Amino acid sequence: MAGEFDLLRPWLIASYVVFAIAMGVGVLLSDPWAKRLGEAAFASPTDAPSGELQAAIHDRRGHIGSTILMTMIVVILFLMVVKPGG
């Protein structure tokens, strides 16, 4: 407990779990994709995207990772505002 505030409330525990999942998704999906995208963008000519850059842009892992992370942000906001389970 932090003063009179219980850090083990159900909504806080759920927030911790969702945050940990979001961190895992970031490390396992989003970071490698973003690194690949950045390297391909740096190596690509400026007049037209290279095939490698096009492949990185359309890689479903990046879209899936981004969608999951955005969903996790919405879930955490919901948990912090509504505080289900009191």
GIFEN-V862267 format. One record per backbone hydrogen bond with DSSP energy under -1.0 kcal/mol. NH is the residue of the N-H (numbers start at 1). CO is the residue of the C=O. If there is no record, write none. Layout:
# GIFEN-V862267
nh=NH co=CO
nh=NH co=CO
This chain:
# GIFEN-V862267
nh=2 co=5
nh=5 co=2
nh=13 co=9
nh=14 co=10
nh=15 co=11
nh=16 co=12
nh=17 co=13
nh=18 co=14
nh=19 co=15
nh=20 co=16
nh=21 co=17
nh=22 co=18
nh=23 co=19
nh=24 co=20
nh=25 co=21
nh=26 co=22
nh=27 co=23
nh=28 co=24
nh=29 co=25
nh=30 co=25
nh=31 co=26
nh=33 co=29
nh=34 co=30
nh=35 co=31
nh=36 co=32
nh=37 co=33
nh=38 co=34
nh=39 co=35
nh=40 co=36
nh=41 co=37
nh=42 co=38
nh=43 co=39
nh=44 co=40
nh=54 co=50
nh=55 co=51
nh=56 co=52
nh=57 co=53
nh=58 co=54
nh=63 co=59
nh=64 co=60
nh=65 co=61
nh=66 co=62
nh=67 co=63
nh=68 co=64
nh=69 co=65
nh=70 co=66
nh=71 co=67
nh=72 co=68
nh=73 co=69
nh=74 co=70
nh=75 co=71
nh=76 co=72
nh=77 co=73
nh=78 co=74
nh=79 co=75
nh=80 co=76
nh=81 co=77
nh=82 co=78
nh=83 co=79
nh=86 co=83
